[in-house]
Amino acid sequence: MERTESMRIFLRVAELTSFTKASDSLGIPKATVSLAVQQLENLTGTRLLHRTTRKVSLTQDGLAWYERSRDLLADLEEMESMFKSGAELVGRLRVDMPSGLAKSVLMANLPEFLARHPRVQFELSSTDRKVDVIQEGFDCVVRVGFAADPGVMVRPLGRMSLINCASPAYLERYGTPLELADLAHHQLIHYSPVLGSKPGGFEYWDGSEYRSLQMTGSVTVNNSDAYRAACLSGLGIIQVPRLGVNELLASGDLREILPHLLAEPMPISLLYPQRRNLSRLVKAFLEWAAQLLQSQLDEG
């Protein structure tokens, strides 16, 4: 088996954390996948993967080999097309972004990108957790909030405005709050990435700094979809990016409240692995995604 093909198979196993999933994804026998990894381990003289009955993970040596292999294969792809005028972009893109952005922005515009580059295979991870860009093999990650990962380049794009929302049913039951003091009689839906940790309160600008007001609330979630769903069900007030609820506001399913008491806008950035040379495909997607997202954001 060619060494470059073995490297491609190894990358797939590392990214999917499974020999079986890699086999299914590549359309080749599982025995071929196992053989490719074994050949690389024999070649390098070190174990590249930890294997258990449930999961496969990279060893420290495997992580180093993974990063260099991705760089090498990207360089080979670049070399193959460097003299081809207008050569098509070919390859697989692995991207992660919050589910709200994926639904409200990316999916509506992705057909245009794929129509322009029909030989691109696009993989999207859409979660609210902080993924490991390097370890999980992402070409690009859209990160909301603070971004500083080792070995990763960060491209700030701008800031997302947050607004306060509640459902008509909730406002009919509890009344519409007009001032900060009114929140003493209201419920806040708490968002906490790690359940069990102390949830934040209602954040607002007091004229000189951002403050947090502790509020009661019977529901805590760790997912942005559940956050919006809880609000739509009339369970309380949420503080959410306007970008993710524009359609719900337009339809009347949610209503904006307390427009003069807003939480601090959230920074949003593109993250990508720090490599000597990015492939043409990754460069093209980064530029496209930056323009797409910046058109929806406030200035930095």
Phi and psi restraints in degrees (value plus and minus 20) as a CYANA .aco file:
   2 GLU   PHI     -80.9   -40.9
   2 GLU   PSI     123.8   163.8
   3 ARG   PHI     -83.5   -43.5
   3 ARG   PSI     -59.1   -19.1
   4 THR   PHI     -85.0   -45.0
   4 THR   PSI     -55.4   -15.4
   5 GLU   PHI     -88.3   -48.3
   5 GLU   PSI     -58.5   -18.5
   6 SER   PHI     -81.5   -41.5
   6 SER   PSI     -58.8   -18.8
   7 MET   PHI     -85.8   -45.8
   7 MET   PSI     -61.4   -21.4
   8 ARG   PHI     -82.1   -42.1
   8 ARG   PSI     -61.6   -21.6
   9 ILE   PHI     -85.6   -45.6
   9 ILE   PSI     -63.5   -23.5
  10 PHE   PHI     -79.0   -39.0
  10 PHE   PSI     -64.1   -24.1
  11 LEU   PHI     -79.0   -39.0
  11 LEU   PSI     -60.5   -20.5
  12 ARG   PHI     -86.4   -46.4
  12 ARG   PSI     -61.3   -21.3
  13 VAL   PHI     -82.3   -42.3
  13 VAL   PSI     -64.3   -24.3
  14 ALA   PHI     -83.0   -43.0
  14 ALA   PSI     -60.2   -20.2
  15 GLU   PHI     -94.8   -54.8
  15 GLU   PSI     -54.3   -14.3
  16 LEU   PHI    -114.4   -74.4
  16 LEU   PSI     -25.9    14.1
  17 THR   PHI      32.3    72.3
  17 THR   PSI      16.4    56.4
  18 SER   PHI    -184.5  -144.5
  18 SER   PSI     112.2   152.2
  19 PHE   PHI     -88.1   -48.1
  19 PHE   PSI     -60.3   -20.3
  20 THR   PHI     -85.3   -45.3
  20 THR   PSI     -66.4   -26.4
  21 LYS   PHI     -84.3   -44.3
  21 LYS   PSI     -58.3   -18.3
  22 ALA   PHI     -83.7   -43.7
  22 ALA   PSI     -61.8   -21.8
  23 SER   PHI     -80.3   -40.3
  23 SER   PSI     -67.3   -27.3
  24 ASP   PHI     -84.3   -44.3
  24 ASP   PSI     -61.5   -21.5
  25 SER   PHI     -84.8   -44.8
  25 SER   PSI     -60.0   -20.0
  26 LEU   PHI    -108.4   -68.4
  26 LEU   PSI     -33.4     6.6
  27 GLY   PHI      51.3    91.3
  27 GLY   PSI      15.0    55.0
  28 ILE   PHI    -149.3  -109.3
  28 ILE   PSI     140.1   180.1
  29 PRO   PHI     -82.6   -42.6
  29 PRO   PSI     129.8   169.8
  30 LYS   PHI     -82.2   -42.2
  30 LYS   PSI     -52.9   -12.9
  31 ALA   PHI     -82.7   -42.7
  31 ALA   PSI     -55.0   -15.0
  32 THR   PHI     -87.0   -47.0
  32 THR   PSI     -59.0   -19.0
  33 VAL   PHI     -83.5   -43.5
  33 VAL   PSI     -68.1   -28.1
  34 SER   PHI     -81.1   -41.1
  34 SER   PSI     -60.9   -20.9
  35 LEU   PHI     -83.6   -43.6
  35 LEU   PSI     -61.1   -21.1
  36 ALA   PHI     -81.5   -41.5
  36 ALA   PSI     -65.1   -25.1
  37 VAL   PHI     -86.8   -46.8
  37 VAL   PSI     -61.1   -21.1
  38 GLN   PHI     -81.6   -41.6
  38 GLN   PSI     -60.3   -20.3
  39 GLN   PHI     -82.1   -42.1
  39 GLN   PSI     -61.0   -21.0
  40 LEU   PHI     -87.4   -47.4
  40 LEU   PSI     -59.9   -19.9
  41 GLU   PHI     -86.4   -46.4
  41 GLU   PSI     -56.6   -16.6
  42 ASN   PHI     -86.7   -46.7
  42 ASN   PSI     -59.0   -19.0
  43 LEU   PHI     -85.2   -45.2
  43 LEU   PSI     -65.0   -25.0
  44 THR   PHI    -103.4   -63.4
  44 THR   PSI     -39.7     0.3
  45 GLY   PHI      52.8    92.8
  45 GLY   PSI       5.8    45.8
  46 THR   PHI    -168.6  -128.6
  46 THR   PSI     138.7   178.7
  47 ARG   PHI    -101.5   -61.5
  47 ARG   PSI     106.8   146.8
  48 LEU   PHI    -117.0   -77.0
  48 LEU   PSI     -44.0    -4.0
  49 LEU   PHI    -152.4  -112.4
  49 LEU   PSI     120.1   160.1
  50 HIS   PHI    -105.8   -65.8
  50 HIS   PSI     110.7   150.7
  51 ARG   PHI    -137.1   -97.1
  51 ARG   PSI     109.0   149.0
  52 THR   PHI    -148.4  -108.4
  52 THR   PSI     155.4   195.4
  53 THR   PHI     -89.2   -49.2
  53 THR   PSI     -37.7     2.3
  54 ARG   PHI    -131.1   -91.1
  54 ARG   PSI     -45.5    -5.5
  55 LYS   PHI    -175.4  -135.4
  55 LYS   PSI     133.8   173.8
  56 VAL   PHI    -137.0   -97.0
  56 VAL   PSI     116.7   156.7
  57 SER   PHI    -160.3  -120.3
  57 SER   PSI     137.6   177.6
  58 LEU   PHI     -96.3   -56.3
  58 LEU   PSI     119.8   159.8
  59 THR   PHI     -99.2   -59.2
  59 THR   PSI     154.6   194.6
  60 GLN   PHI     -81.9   -41.9
  60 GLN   PSI     -62.5   -22.5
  61 ASP   PHI     -85.3   -45.3
  61 ASP   PSI     -57.0   -17.0
  62 GLY   PHI     -84.2   -44.2
  62 GLY   PSI     -57.6   -17.6
  63 LEU   PHI     -84.6   -44.6
  63 LEU   PSI     -63.3   -23.3
  64 ALA   PHI     -83.0   -43.0
  64 ALA   PSI     -63.0   -23.0
  65 TRP   PHI     -85.3   -45.3
  65 TRP   PSI     -59.2   -19.2
  66 TYR   PHI     -78.8   -38.8
  66 TYR   PSI     -68.8   -28.8
  67 GLU   PHI     -83.7   -43.7
  67 GLU   PSI     -64.3   -24.3
  68 ARG   PHI     -87.7   -47.7
  68 ARG   PSI     -56.3   -16.3
  69 SER   PHI     -84.5   -44.5
  69 SER   PSI     -62.8   -22.8
  70 ARG   PHI     -81.3   -41.3
  70 ARG   PSI     -63.4   -23.4
  71 ASP   PHI     -81.7   -41.7
  71 ASP   PSI     -65.6   -25.6
  72 LEU   PHI     -83.5   -43.5
  72 LEU   PSI     -66.1   -26.1
  73 LEU   PHI     -86.8   -46.8
  73 LEU   PSI     -55.3   -15.3
  74 ALA   PHI     -84.9   -44.9
  74 ALA   PSI     -59.7   -19.7
  75 ASP   PHI     -84.8   -44.8
  75 ASP   PSI     -60.4   -20.4
  76 LEU   PHI     -83.2   -43.2
  76 LEU   PSI     -62.8   -22.8
  77 GLU   PHI     -80.7   -40.7
  77 GLU   PSI     -61.3   -21.3
  78 GLU   PHI     -85.2   -45.2
  78 GLU   PSI     -62.8   -22.8
  79 MET   PHI     -84.3   -44.3
  79 MET   PSI     -58.5   -18.5
  80 GLU   PHI     -84.6   -44.6
  80 GLU   PSI     -47.1    -7.1
  81 SER   PHI    -131.2   -91.2
  81 SER   PSI     -18.8    21.2
  82 MET   PHI     -85.6   -45.6
  82 MET   PSI     -44.7    -4.7
  83 PHE   PHI    -124.1   -84.1
  83 PHE   PSI     -13.9    26.1
  84 LYS   PHI    -116.5   -76.5
  84 LYS   PSI      89.5   129.5
  85 SER   PHI     -85.7   -45.7
  85 SER   PSI     106.2   146.2
  86 GLY   PHI      46.1    86.1
  86 GLY   PSI       4.4    44.4
  87 ALA   PHI     -78.8   -38.8
  87 ALA   PSI     121.0   161.0
  88 GLU   PHI     -86.7   -46.7
  88 GLU   PSI     129.6   169.6
  89 LEU   PHI    -101.1   -61.1
  89 LEU   PSI     109.8   149.8
  90 VAL   PHI    -151.4  -111.4
  90 VAL   PSI     119.5   159.5
  91 GLY   PHI     120.6   160.6
  91 GLY   PSI    -191.4  -151.4
  92 ARG   PHI    -135.8   -95.8
  92 ARG   PSI     114.2   154.2
  93 LEU   PHI    -130.3   -90.3
  93 LEU   PSI     111.7   151.7
  94 ARG   PHI    -138.2   -98.2
  94 ARG   PSI      96.4   136.4
  95 VAL   PHI    -148.7  -108.7
  95 VAL   PSI     124.8   164.8
  96 ASP   PHI    -147.1  -107.1
  96 ASP   PSI     118.5   158.5
  97 MET   PHI    -176.6  -136.6
  97 MET   PSI     139.7   179.7
  98 PRO   PHI     -78.5   -38.5
  98 PRO   PSI     126.9   166.9
  99 SER   PHI     -81.3   -41.3
  99 SER   PSI     -54.1   -14.1
 100 GLY   PHI     -82.3   -42.3
 100 GLY   PSI     -64.4   -24.4
 101 LEU   PHI     -88.1   -48.1
 101 LEU   PSI     -57.6   -17.6
 102 ALA   PHI     -81.0   -41.0
 102 ALA   PSI     -64.2   -24.2
 103 LYS   PHI     -93.2   -53.2
 103 LYS   PSI     -64.9   -24.9
 104 SER   PHI    -103.6   -63.6
 104 SER   PSI     -43.9    -3.9
 105 VAL   PHI    -144.1  -104.1
 105 VAL   PSI     -75.6   -35.6
 106 LEU   PHI     -84.7   -44.7
 106 LEU   PSI     -73.6   -33.6
 107 MET   PHI     -82.7   -42.7
 107 MET   PSI     -50.1   -10.1
 108 ALA   PHI     -91.0   -51.0
 108 ALA   PSI     -43.2    -3.2
 109 ASN   PHI    -131.6   -91.6
 109 ASN   PSI     -33.4     6.6
 110 LEU   PHI     -80.1   -40.1
 110 LEU   PSI     -57.5   -17.5
 111 PRO   PHI     -74.8   -34.8
 111 PRO   PSI     -55.0   -15.0
 112 GLU   PHI     -85.8   -45.8
 112 GLU   PSI     -62.2   -22.2
 113 PHE   PHI     -85.6   -45.6
 113 PHE   PSI     -63.9   -23.9
 114 LEU   PHI     -92.1   -52.1
 114 LEU   PSI     -49.7    -9.7
 115 ALA   PHI     -87.2   -47.2
 115 ALA   PSI     -54.6   -14.6
 116 ARG   PHI     -93.3   -53.3
 116 ARG   PSI     -49.4    -9.4
 117 HIS   PHI    -150.3  -110.3
 117 HIS   PSI      54.9    94.9
 118 PRO   PHI     -87.6   -47.6
 118 PRO   PSI     -34.3     5.7
 119 ARG   PHI    -117.3   -77.3
 119 ARG   PSI      -7.8    32.2
 120 VAL   PHI    -111.9   -71.9
 120 VAL   PSI     114.5   154.5
 121 GLN   PHI    -122.5   -82.5
 121 GLN   PSI     102.4   142.4
 122 PHE   PHI    -130.0   -90.0
 122 PHE   PSI     106.0   146.0
 123 GLU   PHI    -136.6   -96.6
 123 GLU   PSI     106.7   146.7
 124 LEU   PHI    -138.7   -98.7
 124 LEU   PSI     105.4   145.4
 125 SER   PHI    -122.1   -82.1
 125 SER   PSI     109.0   149.0
 126 SER   PHI    -151.5  -111.5
 126 SER   PSI      72.1   112.1
 127 THR   PHI    -157.0  -117.0
 127 THR   PSI     150.2   190.2
 128 ASP   PHI    -118.1   -78.1
 128 ASP   PSI     -22.8    17.2
 129 ARG   PHI    -101.8   -61.8
 129 ARG   PSI     140.5   180.5
 130 LYS   PHI    -104.7   -64.7
 130 LYS   PSI      87.3   127.3
 131 VAL   PHI    -100.7   -60.7
 131 VAL   PSI     138.8   178.8
 132 ASP   PHI    -112.5   -72.5
 132 ASP   PSI      88.6   128.6
 133 VAL   PHI     -78.4   -38.4
 133 VAL   PSI     -65.4   -25.4
 134 ILE   PHI     -97.0   -57.0
 134 ILE   PSI     -74.5   -34.5
 135 GLN   PHI     -80.2   -40.2
 135 GLN   PSI     -56.0   -16.0
 136 GLU   PHI    -115.8   -75.8
 136 GLU   PSI     -16.4    23.6
 137 GLY   PHI      52.5    92.5
 137 GLY   PSI      16.6    56.6
 138 PHE   PHI    -107.9   -67.9
 138 PHE   PSI     120.8   160.8
 139 ASP   PHI    -101.1   -61.1
 139 ASP   PSI     -50.2   -10.2
 140 CYS   PHI    -176.5  -136.5
 140 CYS   PSI     119.6   159.6
 141 VAL   PHI    -151.4  -111.4
 141 VAL   PSI     113.7   153.7
 142 VAL   PHI    -115.3   -75.3
 142 VAL   PSI      95.7   135.7
 143 ARG   PHI    -132.7   -92.7
 143 ARG   PSI     108.1   148.1
 144 VAL   PHI    -121.0   -81.0
 144 VAL   PSI     107.9   147.9
 145 GLY   PHI      80.8   120.8
 145 GLY   PSI    -183.5  -143.5
 146 PHE   PHI     -83.4   -43.4
 146 PHE   PSI     113.2   153.2
 147 ALA   PHI    -151.8  -111.8
 147 ALA   PSI      93.0   133.0
 148 ALA   PHI    -179.5  -139.5
 148 ALA   PSI      67.5   107.5
 149 ASP   PHI    -130.4   -90.4
 149 ASP   PSI     121.8   161.8
 150 PRO   PHI     -84.7   -44.7
 150 PRO   PSI     118.6   158.6
 151 GLY   PHI      54.5    94.5
 151 GLY   PSI      -4.7    35.3
 152 VAL   PHI    -145.6  -105.6
 152 VAL   PSI     117.4   157.4
 153 MET   PHI    -107.3   -67.3
 153 MET   PSI     123.2   163.2
 154 VAL   PHI    -142.3  -102.3
 154 VAL   PSI     106.6   146.6
 155 ARG   PHI    -137.6   -97.6
 155 ARG   PSI      79.3   119.3
 156 PRO   PHI     -83.0   -43.0
 156 PRO   PSI     119.1   159.1
 157 LEU   PHI    -131.8   -91.8
 157 LEU   PSI     -53.2   -13.2
 158 GLY   PHI     136.9   176.9
 158 GLY   PSI    -176.2  -136.2
 159 ARG   PHI    -156.0  -116.0
 159 ARG   PSI     124.9   164.9
 160 MET   PHI    -118.9   -78.9
 160 MET   PSI     105.2   145.2
 161 SER   PHI     -91.5   -51.5
 161 SER   PSI     119.8   159.8
 162 LEU   PHI    -127.0   -87.0
 162 LEU   PSI     125.8   165.8
 163 ILE   PHI    -150.4  -110.4
 163 ILE   PSI     146.2   186.2
 164 ASN   PHI    -121.1   -81.1
 164 ASN   PSI     112.8   152.8
 165 CYS   PHI    -154.1  -114.1
 165 CYS   PSI     135.2   175.2
 166 ALA   PHI    -173.5  -133.5
 166 ALA   PSI     140.9   180.9
 167 SER   PHI    -105.2   -65.2
 167 SER   PSI     135.6   175.6
 168 PRO   PHI     -76.1   -36.1
 168 PRO   PSI     -58.4   -18.4
 169 ALA   PHI     -84.6   -44.6
 169 ALA   PSI     -60.3   -20.3
 170 TYR   PHI     -84.2   -44.2
 170 TYR   PSI     -65.1   -25.1
 171 LEU   PHI     -86.9   -46.9
 171 LEU   PSI     -51.5   -11.5
 172 GLU   PHI     -87.8   -47.8
 172 GLU   PSI     -54.8   -14.8
 173 ARG   PHI     -99.2   -59.2
 173 ARG   PSI     -63.2   -23.2
 174 TYR   PHI    -125.2   -85.2
 174 TYR   PSI     -31.6     8.4
 175 GLY   PHI      68.4   108.4
 175 GLY   PSI     142.8   182.8
 176 THR   PHI    -113.8   -73.8
 176 THR   PSI      98.6   138.6
 177 PRO   PHI     -90.5   -50.5
 177 PRO   PSI     118.3   158.3
 178 LEU   PHI    -133.2   -93.2
 178 LEU   PSI     -45.8    -5.8
 179 GLU   PHI    -154.8  -114.8
 179 GLU   PSI     147.8   187.8
 180 LEU   PHI     -78.1   -38.1
 180 LEU   PSI     -60.1   -20.1
 181 ALA   PHI     -82.6   -42.6
 181 ALA   PSI     -46.7    -6.7
 182 ASP   PHI     -85.9   -45.9
 182 ASP   PSI     -40.7    -0.7
 183 LEU   PHI     -89.6   -49.6
 183 LEU   PSI     -32.3     7.7
 184 ALA   PHI     -81.9   -41.9
 184 ALA   PSI     -39.7     0.3
 185 HIS   PHI    -129.8   -89.8
 185 HIS   PSI      -0.4    39.6
 186 HIS   PHI    -146.4  -106.4
 186 HIS   PSI     148.5   188.5
 187 GLN   PHI    -130.1   -90.1
 187 GLN   PSI     117.2   157.2
 188 LEU   PHI    -131.0   -91.0
 188 LEU   PSI     111.4   151.4
 189 ILE   PHI    -100.0   -60.0
 189 ILE   PSI     100.9   140.9
 190 HIS   PHI    -108.2   -68.2
 190 HIS   PSI     118.4   158.4
 191 TYR   PHI    -134.9   -94.9
 191 TYR   PSI     104.0   144.0
 192 SER   PHI    -160.2  -120.2
 192 SER   PSI      95.4   135.4
 193 PRO   PHI     -76.1   -36.1
 193 PRO   PSI     -51.9   -11.9
 194 VAL   PHI    -137.5   -97.5
 194 VAL   PSI      88.1   128.1
 195 LEU   PHI     -82.1   -42.1
 195 LEU   PSI     118.5   158.5
 196 GLY   PHI      83.5   123.5
 196 GLY   PSI     -40.5    -0.5
 197 SER   PHI    -102.0   -62.0
 197 SER   PSI     142.5   182.5
 198 LYS   PHI     -90.1   -50.1
 198 LYS   PSI     100.4   140.4
 199 PRO   PHI     -92.7   -52.7
 199 PRO   PSI     132.7   172.7
 200 GLY   PHI     -95.8   -55.8
 200 GLY   PSI     149.7   189.7
 201 GLY   PHI    -120.6   -80.6
 201 GLY   PSI    -177.4  -137.4
 202 PHE   PHI    -103.2   -63.2
 202 PHE   PSI      96.4   136.4
 203 GLU   PHI    -111.5   -71.5
 203 GLU   PSI     121.7   161.7
 204 TYR   PHI    -177.3  -137.3
 204 TYR   PSI     140.6   180.6
 205 TRP   PHI    -115.3   -75.3
 205 TRP   PSI     103.4   143.4
 206 ASP   PHI    -116.4   -76.4
 206 ASP   PSI     -11.6    28.4
 207 GLY   PHI      88.2   128.2
 207 GLY   PSI     -40.0     0.0
 208 SER   PHI    -155.6  -115.6
 208 SER   PSI     -44.7    -4.7
 209 GLU   PHI    -179.0  -139.0
 209 GLU   PSI     145.6   185.6
 210 TYR   PHI    -104.6   -64.6
 210 TYR   PSI     114.9   154.9
 211 ARG   PHI    -145.4  -105.4
 211 ARG   PSI     147.4   187.4
 212 SER   PHI    -148.0  -108.0
 212 SER   PSI     105.7   145.7
 213 LEU   PHI    -123.2   -83.2
 213 LEU   PSI      98.9   138.9
 214 GLN   PHI     -88.0   -48.0
 214 GLN   PSI     112.7   152.7
 215 MET   PHI    -152.1  -112.1
 215 MET   PSI     134.3   174.3
 216 THR   PHI     -94.9   -54.9
 216 THR   PSI     138.0   178.0
 217 GLY   PHI     159.9   199.9
 217 GLY   PSI     114.7   154.7
 218 SER   PHI    -113.3   -73.3
 218 SER   PSI     -25.2    14.8
 219 VAL   PHI    -145.4  -105.4
 219 VAL   PSI     112.3   152.3
 220 THR   PHI    -146.7  -106.7
 220 THR   PSI     113.6   153.6
 221 VAL   PHI    -147.9  -107.9
 221 VAL   PSI     144.0   184.0
 222 ASN   PHI    -146.3  -106.3
 222 ASN   PSI       2.1    42.1
 223 ASN   PHI    -161.9  -121.9
 223 ASN   PSI     115.9   155.9
 224 SER   PHI     -86.7   -46.7
 224 SER   PSI     -52.5   -12.5
 225 ASP   PHI     -85.1   -45.1
 225 ASP   PSI     -64.3   -24.3
 226 ALA   PHI     -85.9   -45.9
 226 ALA   PSI     -52.8   -12.8
 227 TYR   PHI     -80.4   -40.4
 227 TYR   PSI     -70.1   -30.1
 228 ARG   PHI     -87.1   -47.1
 228 ARG   PSI     -60.5   -20.5
 229 ALA   PHI     -82.4   -42.4
 229 ALA   PSI     -59.6   -19.6
 230 ALA   PHI     -83.8   -43.8
 230 ALA   PSI     -58.2   -18.2
 231 CYS   PHI     -87.4   -47.4
 231 CYS   PSI     -63.6   -23.6
 232 LEU   PHI     -81.7   -41.7
 232 LEU   PSI     -48.8    -8.8
 233 SER   PHI    -100.8   -60.8
 233 SER   PSI     -21.3    18.7
 234 GLY   PHI      63.2   103.2
 234 GLY   PSI       4.2    44.2
 235 LEU   PHI    -108.0   -68.0
 235 LEU   PSI     -28.6    11.4
 236 GLY   PHI     137.9   177.9
 236 GLY   PSI    -189.2  -149.2
 237 ILE   PHI    -115.3   -75.3
 237 ILE   PSI     124.5   164.5
 238 ILE   PHI    -147.6  -107.6
 238 ILE   PSI     136.7   176.7
 239 GLN   PHI    -137.0   -97.0
 239 GLN   PSI      92.3   132.3
 240 VAL   PHI    -160.8  -120.8
 240 VAL   PSI     131.5   171.5
 241 PRO   PHI     -78.9   -38.9
 241 PRO   PSI     112.4   152.4
 242 ARG   PHI     -76.5   -36.5
 242 ARG   PSI     -56.2   -16.2
 243 LEU   PHI     -75.7   -35.7
 243 LEU   PSI     -53.4   -13.4
 244 GLY   PHI    -106.4   -66.4
 244 GLY   PSI     -26.8    13.2
 245 VAL   PHI    -149.0  -109.0
 245 VAL   PSI      -8.2    31.8
 246 ASN   PHI     -75.5   -35.5
 246 ASN   PSI     -63.5   -23.5
 247 GLU   PHI     -87.0   -47.0
 247 GLU   PSI     -58.1   -18.1
 248 LEU   PHI     -88.5   -48.5
 248 LEU   PSI     -54.2   -14.2
 249 LEU   PHI     -89.2   -49.2
 249 LEU   PSI     -61.5   -21.5
 250 ALA   PHI     -85.0   -45.0
 250 ALA   PSI     -55.4   -15.4
 251 SER   PHI    -101.5   -61.5
 251 SER   PSI     -33.0     7.0
 252 GLY   PHI      67.1   107.1
 252 GLY   PSI     -16.2    23.8
 253 ASP   PHI     -90.6   -50.6
 253 ASP   PSI     -46.9    -6.9
 254 LEU   PHI    -149.3  -109.3
 254 LEU   PSI     135.6   175.6
 255 ARG   PHI    -148.1  -108.1
 255 ARG   PSI     121.1   161.1
 256 GLU   PHI    -100.4   -60.4
 256 GLU   PSI     119.2   159.2
 257 ILE   PHI    -152.2  -112.2
 257 ILE   PSI     142.1   182.1
 258 LEU   PHI      25.2    65.2
 258 LEU   PSI      36.5    76.5
 259 PRO   PHI     -85.7   -45.7
 259 PRO   PSI     -34.5     5.5
 260 HIS   PHI    -114.1   -74.1
 260 HIS   PSI     -19.7    20.3
 261 LEU   PHI    -144.9  -104.9
 261 LEU   PSI      58.4    98.4
 262 LEU   PHI    -125.1   -85.1
 262 LEU   PSI     127.5   167.5
 263 ALA   PHI     -94.3   -54.3
 263 ALA   PSI     143.8   183.8
 264 GLU   PHI     -84.8   -44.8
 264 GLU   PSI     112.8   152.8
 265 PRO   PHI     -76.9   -36.9
 265 PRO   PSI     129.9   169.9
 266 MET   PHI    -121.7   -81.7
 266 MET   PSI     108.2   148.2
 267 PRO   PHI     -89.9   -49.9
 267 PRO   PSI     127.8   167.8
 268 ILE   PHI    -152.4  -112.4
 268 ILE   PSI     117.4   157.4
 269 SER   PHI    -159.4  -119.4
 269 SER   PSI     137.7   177.7
 270 LEU   PHI    -118.1   -78.1
 270 LEU   PSI     111.0   151.0
 271 LEU   PHI    -136.1   -96.1
 271 LEU   PSI     120.0   160.0
 272 TYR   PHI    -172.5  -132.5
 272 TYR   PSI     133.3   173.3
 273 PRO   PHI     -79.7   -39.7
 273 PRO   PSI     122.7   162.7
 274 GLN   PHI    -101.8   -61.8
 274 GLN   PSI      80.2   120.2
 275 ARG   PHI    -141.0  -101.0
 275 ARG   PSI     139.6   179.6
 276 ARG   PHI     -81.0   -41.0
 276 ARG   PSI     -63.1   -23.1
 277 ASN   PHI    -159.7  -119.7
 277 ASN   PSI     105.5   145.5
 278 LEU   PHI    -102.3   -62.3
 278 LEU   PSI     125.1   165.1
 279 SER   PHI     -87.3   -47.3
 279 SER   PSI     138.7   178.7
 280 ARG   PHI     -78.9   -38.9
 280 ARG   PSI     -56.4   -16.4
 281 LEU   PHI     -84.6   -44.6
 281 LEU   PSI     -67.8   -27.8
 282 VAL   PHI     -84.6   -44.6
 282 VAL   PSI     -61.4   -21.4
 283 LYS   PHI     -79.5   -39.5
 283 LYS   PSI     -64.9   -24.9
 284 ALA   PHI     -83.1   -43.1
 284 ALA   PSI     -61.6   -21.6
 285 PHE   PHI     -88.9   -48.9
 285 PHE   PSI     -60.6   -20.6
 286 LEU   PHI     -78.7   -38.7
 286 LEU   PSI     -63.6   -23.6
 287 GLU   PHI     -86.6   -46.6
 287 GLU   PSI     -63.0   -23.0
 288 TRP   PHI     -83.9   -43.9
 288 TRP   PSI     -66.1   -26.1
 289 ALA   PHI     -85.7   -45.7
 289 ALA   PSI     -58.9   -18.9
 290 ALA   PHI     -81.7   -41.7
 290 ALA   PSI     -67.2   -27.2
 291 GLN   PHI     -83.7   -43.7
 291 GLN   PSI     -61.9   -21.9
 292 LEU   PHI     -82.4   -42.4
 292 LEU   PSI     -69.1   -29.1
 293 LEU   PHI     -92.5   -52.5
 293 LEU   PSI     -59.5   -19.5
 294 GLN   PHI     -83.4   -43.4
 294 GLN   PSI     -47.9    -7.9
 295 SER   PHI     -88.5   -48.5
 295 SER   PSI     -36.6     3.4
 296 GLN   PHI    -124.5   -84.5
 296 GLN   PSI     -24.7    15.3
 297 LEU   PHI    -130.5   -90.5
 297 LEU   PSI     144.8   184.8
 298 ASP   PHI     -95.9   -55.9
 298 ASP   PSI     139.2   179.2
 299 GLU   PHI     -86.3   -46.3
 299 GLU   PSI     131.0   171.0
